[in-house]
Amino acid sequence: MGSFFDAAQYRSGARVVVLGPTVATTLFGGPATALGQTVQINHAPFRVIGVMQSYGQQLDKTAVMPLTTARKYIVGPGIGVGHTLNQITVEAPQQTEVPAAMNEVTSILDARHHITDPARKDFQVQSLGRRLTTFNQIVGIITVFTPAVAAISLIVGGIGVLNIMLVSVTERTREIGIRKAIGATNRAILEQFLIEAVVLAGLGGLIGIGVGAGLSTLVRIIAPAIDPGTGIFAGFAPVLSALAIVVSFGISIAIGLVAGGYPAYRAARLLPIQALRYQ
């Protein structure tokens, strides 16, 4: 909204500024009311000539002015921060023209920095597309790595349930013999130990769901306070879906059935006379 500063304003060091949408809303209530207003920056008045579109929480809290104006009224013209540029942002008209724009920027900087050997460049030219590709690669690795860790955790949990049920069957051998001696069927013994294994795994699943929900709530509360100045984490809020909770609990039940199947089958196949003789 509004306009960006032009070459004439750059050459003259005009006291004009383009605000991010968050700054415009905070100071003037909105982008439309900010146009033409005056803001004080470093005790100097600047006229608002434009409001940028939203580019993310951090960029939305910025104010942009001509470099000559910043050196004249804000940072000073001397050697140091006001004299040295550490970053230049260039926007191509279309995404397909980004490679050509990068080549043009590289050629201009090579000429101005008198770079003849590409290996001795004192600058880097990067595109957001390359950064996005790198970010997607990292996300892909995490996406593959996380299920692998979860699978290992499920296997370890299943082995734990299996061991507990095997110990339970061994310690209750005489009990199984007594129940069979008074008429308990193999099916009844099998169902008993399967139910115990499912209950054990289900309780573990409920505890895990509770811990996960608690950590998500804690992150949602703590994240905005990590960096209140820039507000990078202000919109970071983990979301718990009912489907994920149901699937997680279902997997824990399935682990109980699978891991408890062999101990239950072993208990059901015990002969009463051998079970009663067990010491």
C-alpha positions as CSV (number, residue, x, y, z in Angstrom):
1,M,0.0,0.0,0.0
2,G,1.3,3.4,-0.9
3,S,4.7,3.6,-2.7
4,F,8.3,2.7,-2.2
5,F,11.0,5.4,-2.2
6,D,12.5,6.1,-5.7
7,A,16.0,7.0,-7.0
8,A,15.4,10.7,-6.5
9,Q,14.6,10.3,-2.8
10,Y,17.6,8.0,-2.5
11,R,20.0,10.6,-3.9
12,S,18.6,13.4,-1.9
13,G,18.4,11.4,1.4
14,A,14.7,12.2,1.8
15,R,13.3,11.5,5.2
16,V,10.7,8.9,4.1
17,V,10.1,5.5,5.4
18,V,8.2,2.3,4.4
19,L,6.7,0.4,7.4
20,G,6.0,-3.2,8.0
21,P,2.3,-4.0,8.5
22,T,2.8,-4.8,12.2
23,V,4.5,-1.5,12.8
24,A,1.8,0.4,10.9
25,T,-0.9,-1.4,12.9
26,T,0.8,-0.8,16.2
27,L,1.5,2.9,15.7
28,F,-1.5,4.0,13.6
29,G,-4.1,1.3,13.8
30,G,-3.7,0.0,10.3
31,P,-1.9,0.4,6.9
32,A,-4.4,2.8,5.4
33,T,-4.2,5.3,8.3
34,A,-0.4,5.1,8.5
35,L,0.1,6.6,5.0
36,G,1.2,10.2,5.2
37,Q,1.8,10.1,9.0
38,T,5.0,11.1,10.7
39,V,7.1,8.8,12.8
40,Q,10.1,9.6,15.0
41,I,13.2,7.5,14.4
42,N,16.4,8.4,16.3
43,H,14.7,11.7,17.2
44,A,14.2,12.6,13.5
45,P,10.8,12.8,11.8
46,F,10.1,10.6,8.9
47,R,7.1,10.6,6.6
48,V,5.4,7.3,6.0
49,I,5.0,6.8,2.2
50,G,4.1,3.1,2.1
51,V,3.3,0.0,4.0
52,M,4.8,-3.4,2.9
53,Q,2.9,-6.6,2.5
54,S,3.2,-9.3,5.1
55,Y,6.4,-11.4,4.7
56,G,6.4,-13.1,8.2
57,Q,6.4,-11.9,11.8
58,Q,10.0,-10.8,11.9
59,L,10.0,-8.8,8.6
60,D,6.6,-7.3,9.4
61,K,8.2,-5.5,12.4
62,T,10.7,-3.6,10.2
63,A,11.0,-0.1,8.8
64,V,12.8,0.5,5.5
65,M,14.3,3.8,4.4
66,P,16.9,4.9,1.7
67,L,20.5,4.0,2.6
68,T,21.6,7.6,2.2
69,T,18.9,8.7,4.6
70,A,19.9,6.1,7.2
71,R,23.6,7.2,6.9
72,K,22.5,10.8,7.3
73,Y,20.1,10.6,10.2
74,I,20.5,7.1,11.8
75,V,23.8,5.3,11.7
76,G,26.2,8.1,10.4
77,P,28.4,8.2,7.4
78,G,31.7,7.0,9.0
79,I,33.5,3.6,8.8
80,G,31.6,0.9,10.7
81,V,28.0,-0.1,10.7
82,G,26.8,2.9,8.8
83,H,29.4,2.5,6.0
84,T,29.5,-1.3,5.5
85,L,26.7,-3.3,3.9
86,N,26.5,-6.9,5.1
87,Q,23.4,-7.9,3.1
88,I,21.6,-6.8,0.0
89,T,18.1,-8.1,-0.9
90,V,17.1,-8.2,-4.6
91,E,13.7,-9.2,-5.9
92,A,13.2,-10.7,-9.4
93,P,10.0,-9.9,-11.3
94,Q,9.2,-13.6,-11.7
95,Q,10.5,-16.8,-10.2
96,T,11.8,-18.0,-13.6
97,E,14.0,-14.9,-13.8
98,V,15.8,-15.6,-10.4
99,P,18.8,-17.4,-12.0
100,A,19.4,-14.6,-14.4
101,A,19.1,-12.0,-11.6
102,M,21.6,-14.0,-9.5
103,N,24.0,-14.0,-12.5
104,E,23.6,-10.3,-13.0
105,V,24.2,-9.5,-9.3
106,T,27.2,-11.7,-9.3
107,S,28.7,-10.0,-12.4
108,I,28.1,-6.5,-10.9
109,L,29.7,-7.4,-7.6
110,D,32.6,-9.1,-9.3
111,A,33.3,-6.0,-11.3
112,R,33.0,-3.6,-8.3
113,H,35.1,-5.8,-6.0
114,H,37.6,-6.5,-8.8
115,I,37.2,-10.3,-8.5
116,T,39.0,-12.2,-11.2
117,D,39.4,-15.5,-9.4
118,P,36.0,-17.0,-8.5
119,A,37.6,-18.9,-5.6
120,R,38.6,-15.6,-3.9
121,K,35.1,-14.0,-3.8
122,D,34.4,-12.0,-0.7
123,F,30.6,-12.3,-1.1
124,Q,27.9,-14.9,-1.5
125,V,24.8,-14.8,-3.7
126,Q,22.0,-17.0,-2.5
127,S,18.3,-17.4,-3.4
128,L,15.4,-18.2,-1.1
129,G,14.7,-21.2,-3.4
130,R,18.0,-22.8,-2.5
131,R,17.4,-22.2,1.1
132,L,14.0,-23.7,0.8
133,T,15.4,-26.7,-0.9
134,T,17.9,-27.2,1.9
135,F,15.2,-26.7,4.4
136,N,13.0,-29.3,2.7
137,Q,15.9,-31.8,2.6
138,I,16.4,-31.3,6.4
139,V,12.6,-31.8,7.0
140,G,12.7,-34.9,4.8
141,I,15.5,-36.4,6.9
142,I,13.6,-35.6,10.1
143,T,10.5,-37.1,8.6
144,V,12.3,-40.4,7.9
145,F,14.3,-40.4,11.1
146,T,11.3,-39.8,13.4
147,P,9.2,-42.8,12.4
148,A,12.4,-44.9,12.7
149,V,12.9,-43.8,16.3
150,A,9.2,-44.4,17.0
151,A,9.4,-47.9,15.5
152,I,12.4,-48.7,17.7
153,S,10.5,-47.4,20.7
154,L,7.5,-49.6,19.9
155,I,9.7,-52.6,19.5
156,V,11.3,-52.0,22.9
157,G,7.9,-51.4,24.5
158,G,6.6,-54.6,23.0
159,I,9.6,-56.6,24.3
160,G,9.0,-55.0,27.7
161,V,5.3,-56.2,27.7
162,L,6.4,-59.6,26.5
163,N,8.9,-60.0,29.3
164,I,6.5,-58.8,32.0
165,M,3.8,-61.3,30.8
166,L,6.2,-64.2,30.7
167,V,7.3,-63.5,34.2
168,S,3.6,-63.2,35.2
169,V,2.8,-66.6,33.7
170,T,5.9,-68.2,35.4
171,E,5.0,-66.8,38.8
172,R,1.4,-67.8,38.5
173,T,1.9,-71.3,37.2
174,R,0.3,-73.0,40.3
175,E,-2.6,-70.5,40.0
176,I,-3.2,-71.6,36.4
177,G,-3.0,-75.3,37.4
178,I,-5.6,-74.7,40.2
179,R,-8.0,-72.9,37.8
180,K,-7.7,-75.6,35.2
181,A,-8.2,-78.3,37.8
182,I,-11.5,-76.8,38.9
183,G,-12.7,-76.5,35.3
184,A,-11.2,-73.4,33.6
185,T,-10.8,-73.9,29.8
186,N,-7.8,-73.1,27.7
187,R,-9.8,-70.2,26.1
188,A,-10.5,-68.7,29.5
189,I,-6.8,-68.8,30.5
190,L,-5.9,-67.3,27.1
191,E,-8.4,-64.5,27.4
192,Q,-7.3,-63.7,30.9
193,F,-3.7,-63.1,30.0
194,L,-4.5,-61.4,26.8
195,I,-6.7,-58.9,28.7
196,E,-4.0,-58.3,31.2
197,A,-1.4,-57.6,28.4
198,V,-3.9,-55.2,26.7
199,V,-4.6,-53.4,29.9
200,L,-0.9,-53.1,30.6
201,A,-0.1,-51.7,27.1
202,G,-3.2,-49.5,27.2
203,L,-2.2,-47.9,30.5
204,G,1.3,-47.2,29.0
205,G,-0.4,-45.7,26.0
206,L,-2.6,-43.4,28.1
207,I,0.4,-42.3,30.1
208,G,2.3,-41.5,26.9
209,I,-0.7,-39.6,25.5
210,G,-0.9,-37.6,28.8
211,V,2.8,-36.8,28.7
212,G,2.7,-35.7,25.1
213,A,-0.4,-33.5,25.7
214,G,1.3,-32.0,28.7
215,L,4.5,-31.2,26.8
216,S,2.6,-29.7,23.9
217,T,0.7,-27.4,26.3
218,L,4.0,-26.5,28.0
219,V,5.6,-25.6,24.6
220,R,2.6,-23.6,23.6
221,I,3.0,-21.5,26.8
222,I,6.8,-21.2,26.9
223,A,7.5,-20.7,23.1
224,P,6.2,-17.1,22.9
225,A,8.3,-16.1,25.9
226,I,11.6,-17.4,24.4
227,D,12.1,-14.4,22.2
228,P,9.5,-11.8,22.9
229,G,11.5,-9.1,21.2
230,T,11.1,-10.5,17.6
231,G,8.2,-12.7,18.2
232,I,9.6,-15.5,16.1
233,F,7.9,-18.1,18.2
234,A,4.7,-16.2,18.8
235,G,2.8,-18.4,16.3
236,F,4.5,-21.6,17.2
237,A,1.8,-23.8,18.8
238,P,1.8,-27.6,18.6
239,V,-1.6,-29.0,17.6
240,L,-3.1,-32.2,19.1
241,S,-5.6,-33.9,16.8
242,A,-8.1,-36.5,18.0
243,L,-7.1,-38.8,15.1
244,A,-3.5,-38.9,16.3
245,I,-4.5,-39.7,19.9
246,V,-6.9,-42.5,18.7
247,V,-4.3,-44.0,16.4
248,S,-1.6,-43.9,19.2
249,F,-3.9,-45.6,21.7
250,G,-4.9,-48.2,19.1
251,I,-1.2,-48.9,18.4
252,S,-0.6,-49.4,22.1
253,I,-3.5,-51.9,22.3
254,A,-2.2,-53.7,19.2
255,I,1.2,-54.0,20.9
256,G,-0.5,-55.5,23.9
257,L,-2.2,-58.1,21.8
258,V,0.9,-59.0,19.8
259,A,3.3,-59.0,22.7
260,G,0.9,-60.8,25.1
261,G,-0.1,-63.5,22.6
262,Y,2.7,-65.9,23.2
263,P,2.7,-65.7,27.0
264,A,-1.1,-66.2,26.9
265,Y,-0.8,-69.1,24.6
266,R,1.9,-70.6,26.8
267,A,-0.3,-70.3,29.9
268,A,-3.3,-71.8,28.1
269,R,-1.3,-74.9,27.0
270,L,-0.1,-75.8,30.5
271,L,-1.2,-79.1,31.8
272,P,-2.9,-79.0,35.2
273,I,-0.8,-81.7,36.7
274,Q,2.5,-80.1,35.6
275,A,1.3,-76.7,36.7
276,L,0.3,-78.0,40.2
277,R,3.8,-79.6,40.6
278,Y,5.6,-76.4,39.7
279,Q,7.6,-75.0,42.6
